[in-house]
Amino acid sequence: MRYVLFKTHQTSGCPIKREELTGIVTKNYRQRALPALVINEARDRLAATFGYEMRELQRTRAPSTRSGRASQPQPNAEAKSYVLVSQLDPEVYSKYVENKESAPLSGFSFAVISLIHLAGGKSSEENLWHQLKRLGLKENNENHPLLGNNKQALELLVQQRYLLKDKLAGPEGHVVMYELAERALDESISGKLKDHISQGICPVCCGRAQADSIQAWKLYRLAWPFVCRSRAFFYSRDVCISE
């Protein structure tokens, strides 16, 4: 339990591989069935004591690049991992647990996952940064007032298994592609994402002439947590957002 809690904090919520937990148990004990027993007991106690579900994720493999085309991510049966998911009431979690300093990164994560979801589950790096630029996030900015290094913020989503990153061979050279990984595809994330999108997207097929304004509106709606926090920061420092 202690290892999972501290590891989650130290790695900003990156999944913990099952083999790591198994290694801790087998370091001193050799019984074959013991790791599974200890892990299951830890899951029960984390839920009862701290209100955390120790959720098992089926790690997906990056798609093959040999054909130059992105394929659907494939599950890897031997690469299970775990993340902690709060089961507390949202109001209780917000009041007593949530780290307000991480709100900008949470909003950024939601915006990125939403954009890739709207793009059909995959997006080129170039197109993704084109969309993020409309939120004032430039690819080469290493000193963003809320995120710090923008590229590193995006890379963290890969480490946290929200995204898969792959390099595809194309006629004009290699293209970096991002796809939704197992954590973003988990029902706890994808369900909320779809509900939110369904509230903000007009079901009417609009003309191409309106596409830009509609896309801009959807983008800001989906990224609202990040946008609100960003505006508060800029206004408090008398900085023009458009700069």
C-alpha positions as CSV (number, residue, x, y, z in Angstrom):
1,M,0.0,0.0,0.0
2,R,2.7,2.4,1.0
3,Y,4.7,1.7,-2.2
4,V,1.7,2.3,-4.4
5,L,0.7,5.6,-2.7
6,F,4.2,7.1,-2.7
7,K,5.0,5.8,-6.2
8,T,1.8,7.4,-7.5
9,H,2.8,10.7,-5.9
10,Q,6.4,10.7,-7.1
11,T,5.6,9.8,-10.7
12,S,2.6,12.2,-11.1
13,G,0.2,9.4,-11.4
14,C,2.0,7.2,-13.9
15,P,0.8,3.6,-13.9
16,I,2.7,1.1,-11.8
17,K,3.6,-2.2,-13.5
18,R,2.4,-5.4,-12.0
19,E,5.9,-6.8,-12.3
20,E,7.2,-4.0,-9.9
21,L,4.7,-5.1,-7.2
22,T,5.4,-8.7,-7.8
23,G,9.1,-8.1,-7.4
24,I,8.6,-6.4,-4.0
25,V,6.8,-9.5,-2.7
26,T,9.1,-12.2,-4.3
27,K,12.2,-10.3,-3.0
28,N,11.7,-12.0,0.4
29,Y,9.1,-14.7,-0.2
30,R,9.1,-17.4,-2.9
31,Q,5.5,-18.7,-2.7
32,R,4.2,-18.6,-6.3
33,A,0.6,-17.5,-5.5
34,L,1.6,-14.9,-2.9
35,P,2.0,-11.9,-5.2
36,A,-1.6,-12.1,-6.4
37,L,-2.8,-12.6,-2.9
38,V,-0.9,-9.5,-1.6
39,I,-1.9,-7.3,-4.5
40,N,-5.6,-8.2,-4.0
41,E,-5.4,-7.5,-0.3
42,A,-3.7,-4.2,-1.0
43,R,-6.5,-3.3,-3.4
44,D,-9.2,-4.0,-0.8
45,R,-7.4,-2.0,1.9
46,L,-6.7,1.0,-0.3
47,A,-10.4,1.1,-1.1
48,A,-11.6,0.7,2.5
49,T,-9.0,3.0,4.1
50,F,-8.3,5.8,1.5
51,G,-11.3,5.5,-0.9
52,Y,-9.0,4.6,-3.8
53,E,-9.7,2.0,-6.4
54,M,-6.5,0.3,-7.5
55,R,-7.6,-0.1,-11.1
56,E,-5.9,-2.7,-13.4
57,L,-5.1,-1.5,-16.9
58,Q,-4.4,-3.7,-19.8
59,R,-1.3,-2.1,-21.3
60,T,-1.5,-1.5,-25.1
61,R,1.4,-1.8,-27.5
62,A,2.3,0.9,-29.9
63,P,1.0,0.2,-33.4
64,S,3.4,-1.2,-36.0
65,T,5.1,1.3,-38.3
66,R,6.3,-1.1,-41.0
67,S,3.4,-0.3,-43.3
68,G,3.6,3.4,-42.7
69,R,0.0,3.3,-41.5
70,A,-1.3,3.6,-37.9
71,S,-3.2,0.5,-36.8
72,Q,-5.4,0.0,-33.7
73,P,-3.5,-0.3,-30.5
74,Q,-3.2,-4.0,-29.4
75,P,-3.5,-5.2,-25.8
76,N,-0.4,-6.8,-24.3
77,A,-1.6,-9.6,-22.0
78,E,1.7,-9.7,-20.1
79,A,2.0,-6.0,-19.3
80,K,-0.6,-5.2,-16.7
81,S,-0.4,-2.1,-14.6
82,Y,-2.3,-0.2,-11.9
83,V,-3.4,3.3,-11.3
84,L,-5.2,4.8,-8.3
85,V,-8.7,6.2,-9.0
86,S,-10.6,8.1,-6.3
87,Q,-14.0,6.7,-5.4
88,L,-14.8,9.6,-3.1
89,D,-17.8,11.9,-3.8
90,P,-16.6,14.6,-6.2
91,E,-17.4,17.4,-3.7
92,V,-15.5,15.6,-0.9
93,Y,-12.6,15.0,-3.2
94,S,-12.5,18.6,-4.4
95,K,-12.6,19.9,-0.8
96,Y,-10.2,17.6,1.0
97,V,-8.0,15.8,-1.6
98,E,-7.7,17.7,-4.9
99,N,-4.4,19.5,-5.4
100,K,-5.4,22.9,-6.8
101,E,-1.9,23.4,-8.2
102,S,-2.5,20.5,-10.6
103,A,-5.6,22.0,-12.1
104,P,-3.9,23.5,-15.1
105,L,-2.3,20.1,-16.0
106,S,-5.6,18.4,-15.5
107,G,-7.3,20.8,-17.9
108,F,-4.5,20.4,-20.4
109,S,-4.8,16.6,-20.2
110,F,-8.5,16.9,-20.8
111,A,-8.1,19.2,-23.7
112,V,-5.5,17.0,-25.4
113,I,-7.5,13.8,-24.9
114,S,-10.6,15.5,-26.2
115,L,-8.9,16.8,-29.3
116,I,-7.5,13.4,-30.2
117,H,-10.9,11.8,-29.5
118,L,-12.6,14.2,-31.8
119,A,-10.0,13.5,-34.5
120,G,-11.0,9.8,-34.5
121,G,-8.7,8.5,-31.7
122,K,-5.4,9.5,-33.4
123,S,-3.7,12.7,-34.5
124,S,-0.4,13.8,-36.0
125,E,1.9,15.8,-33.8
126,E,1.7,18.7,-36.2
127,N,-2.1,18.8,-36.2
128,L,-2.3,18.5,-32.4
129,W,0.0,21.4,-31.8
130,H,-1.9,23.4,-34.4
131,Q,-5.0,23.0,-32.3
132,L,-3.3,23.6,-29.0
133,K,-1.8,26.8,-30.4
134,R,-5.4,28.2,-30.5
135,L,-5.3,27.8,-26.7
136,G,-2.1,29.8,-26.5
137,L,0.1,26.7,-26.2
138,K,3.1,26.9,-28.4
139,E,5.2,23.8,-29.0
140,N,8.6,25.3,-28.3
141,N,7.5,27.3,-25.2
142,E,9.6,26.0,-22.3
143,N,8.5,28.6,-19.8
144,H,4.7,28.5,-19.9
145,P,3.4,30.2,-16.6
146,L,1.2,27.2,-15.8
147,L,2.6,24.2,-17.5
148,G,6.3,25.0,-17.7
149,N,7.7,23.1,-20.7
150,N,4.8,22.5,-23.0
151,K,6.5,19.6,-24.8
152,Q,7.3,17.9,-21.4
153,A,3.6,18.4,-20.4
154,L,2.6,16.5,-23.5
155,E,5.2,13.8,-23.0
156,L,3.9,13.3,-19.4
157,L,0.6,12.1,-20.9
158,V,2.5,9.4,-22.7
159,Q,4.2,8.3,-19.5
160,Q,0.9,8.3,-17.7
161,R,-0.5,6.1,-20.5
162,Y,-3.2,8.5,-21.6
163,L,-1.5,8.6,-25.0
164,L,0.5,6.3,-27.3
165,K,3.3,8.0,-29.3
166,D,4.6,6.4,-32.4
167,K,6.7,7.4,-35.5
168,L,5.3,6.4,-38.9
169,A,7.2,6.3,-42.1
170,G,5.6,8.4,-44.9
171,P,6.5,9.8,-48.3
172,E,7.7,13.0,-46.8
173,G,9.7,11.4,-44.0
174,H,8.7,10.2,-40.6
175,V,5.5,11.6,-38.9
176,V,4.9,11.4,-35.2
177,M,1.4,10.2,-34.3
178,Y,-0.5,10.3,-31.0
179,E,-3.3,7.8,-30.2
180,L,-5.4,7.3,-27.1
181,A,-3.8,4.7,-24.8
182,E,-5.5,2.4,-22.3
183,R,-5.9,5.0,-19.6
184,A,-7.8,7.4,-21.8
185,L,-9.9,4.5,-23.2
186,D,-10.9,3.4,-19.7
187,E,-14.6,3.9,-19.0
188,S,-13.8,6.2,-16.1
189,I,-12.3,8.7,-18.6
190,S,-13.9,7.9,-21.9
191,G,-17.4,7.9,-20.4
192,K,-17.1,11.3,-18.9
193,L,-15.4,12.6,-22.0
194,K,-18.2,11.4,-24.3
195,D,-20.9,12.9,-21.9
196,H,-19.1,16.2,-21.9
197,I,-18.7,16.3,-25.7
198,S,-22.3,15.3,-26.2
199,Q,-23.3,18.5,-24.3
200,G,-21.2,20.7,-26.5
201,I,-21.4,19.4,-30.1
202,C,-24.3,20.4,-32.3
203,P,-25.9,17.2,-33.9
204,V,-26.7,19.1,-37.1
205,C,-24.3,18.7,-40.0
206,C,-23.1,22.2,-40.5
207,G,-21.6,23.6,-43.6
208,R,-17.8,23.8,-44.2
209,A,-18.0,27.6,-44.0
210,Q,-19.0,27.3,-40.3
211,A,-16.5,24.6,-39.4
212,D,-13.8,26.8,-38.1
213,S,-16.0,28.7,-35.7
214,I,-17.7,25.6,-34.4
215,Q,-14.3,23.8,-33.9
216,A,-13.0,26.8,-32.0
217,W,-16.0,26.8,-29.8
218,K,-15.8,23.1,-29.1
219,L,-12.1,23.4,-28.4
220,Y,-12.6,26.1,-25.8
221,R,-15.5,24.3,-24.2
222,L,-13.5,21.1,-23.8
223,A,-10.5,22.9,-22.5
224,W,-12.5,25.1,-20.2
225,P,-10.8,24.1,-16.9
226,F,-7.4,25.0,-18.4
227,V,-8.7,28.2,-20.0
228,C,-10.3,29.4,-16.8
229,R,-7.2,28.9,-14.8
230,S,-5.0,30.4,-17.4
231,R,-7.2,33.5,-17.6
232,A,-7.1,33.9,-13.8
233,F,-3.4,33.8,-13.9
234,F,-3.0,36.3,-16.7
235,Y,-5.5,38.7,-15.3
236,S,-3.9,38.6,-11.9
237,R,-0.6,39.7,-13.5
238,D,-2.1,42.2,-15.9
239,V,-0.9,40.3,-19.0
240,C,-2.6,40.4,-22.3
241,I,-3.9,36.9,-23.3
242,S,-3.5,37.6,-27.0
243,E,0.2,38.2,-26.7
